[in-house]
Amino acid sequence: MDYAYIWLIAGILLLIVEIFTADFLFASIGISCLIASIPAFIGASAGFQIATFAVAGIIIFALVRPFVKKVIQGKNHAGELGLNTLVNKRGIVTEKIINSKNQGRVKIDGDLWRAYSENDEDIEEGASVIVKRAESITVFVEKESKNHSV
């Protein structure tokens, strides 16, 4: 099999793997493979292809990857600082919280979260709540008292 197709297939496979990781590591290597396939299709030597791959990889790792990671993580509460950033945040109940029925949703900073009442009380839709803890995709909240200050 021609090296050009090996570079091309490797690049595509690595980009597919990147879909499941969202760290831009596999995408960086995949893009480098795709770039290396260009001189391979032209008929350049294997050494030149490897050099092209290496230079592209260094440039992508040094310049592009840090920027893309910052953009990706900037949109993700958990990726940037952890779920603890949600603790003590205010939210609005968008679906009545009933722990016994595994029911409830809260909107916090524009994002919807599955919610449970921290003290097992039902909380009506539209109520203002405070996040007490977060686990995975679920927040545990308490109804905000009128004199509560964070």
N, C-alpha and C positions, 0 to 999 in steps of 0.2 A: 504494500500500500504506500502511496506517495506521502511524504512528510506533510505536505500541505493539508491533506485530509485529516491526518492525525492531529495537527495543531487545531484545525477547525472543529473536529469532533470533541477534542478535549476542552476547548473554549466553551462550546455550547453546553456540554455536560456540567462544567464548573458553574456556569451561569444558572443552570437549573438547580444545582445544589444550593446556590446562594439564596434561592427563594425560601429555603427552609431555615437559614441561619440568620439572615439580616444583619450581618456583621461587616459586610463588604470585603471580607477576606477572599472567599472563593471567586467573587466577581472580579477582584483585582487580578487574580491569577488567570481567570478566564479571559478577561479583556487582553491581557498580555499574550495569551495563546492566540487569540484572534489576530492581534497585530502581527505576531510572528508568522502567521499563515500567509500574509501578504507577500513577503519575499520568497516564501516557499512556492507559492503559485507562479511567481515570476521565474523561478528556477535558480535561486541563489543557493549557495552552499549551506550545508548543515551548520557549520560554524557561524555563518552570518545570521542564520535563523535563530540560533541560541543566543547570540549577542543581541539581536533585536528583542527577543523575549526578555532578556535580563535588563536591558535599558528601559524597556516599556514597564517592566515590573517595578523597577526602582522609582521611576517617575510617578507611577500610579500610587505606589505605597507612600512615597514621601509627600506628594502634593494633593492628589485627588482623594485618597482614602480618608485622611483625617477630616477633610471638609465634609465628605459624604456622611461619615459616622456622626459628626456633630449635627448635621441636618436631620438624620434619621432619629437620633436620640433626643433631639430637641422637641420632637413631637410625641415622645413616649415618657409618661410620668415614671413608670417603673424602671426604664432603661437609664434615665439620667441620674436619679438620686434614690431610687427605691420607693417602695410603696409607702414608706414612712412619711413621705411628703404630703400624703393625704390626711394624716392625723391632724385633728383640730381644724380642718377645713369645714366651711359651711356648705350645705347642699340643700336642694329642694326635692322633696319626695314627689316622684312622677307616677308611681304606682304604689298604692297602699301597702305598707309593710305589715305582713302577718307571718311571723316565724313558723307557726304550726303548719302553714300551707306552702312554705318555701316561696313566698311571694313578696315582692318589693323591689323597687328601683329608685335610685337617687341620681340627680344630676349635679355633678360637681365640676366647676370650671368648664362647662360645656360638654362634658363627657358623661355618659350614662353608666352606672355601676349597679350590679346586683347588690341588694342591701338587706341586712338583718338588723333587728333591734337589739342593741347590746343588753338591755334589761328585760327583753322578752315582751315588751308592751307593743300593742298595735299602734302604728303611726299613720295618720290619715294623709291622703294625697294633698299636696300643696304645703305641707308643714315644713318648717325650716329645721334642719338637723345638723348636728356636729359629728364628724367622723371620729370615733374613738380608737379604731384599729382597722387594718386592712390585711386581708389574706388572699393571695392570688387575684382573682377577679371579683372579689366580694369585699364590701366594706361593712363594718359594724358601727351603727350610729345610735345616738340618743337624740331625743327631741330637744331642740334648743329652748332653754328657758328665756324668759323676757329679759332678765338681768345678766345673761351670760356674756362674758367678754373674753376674747381670745388674745 
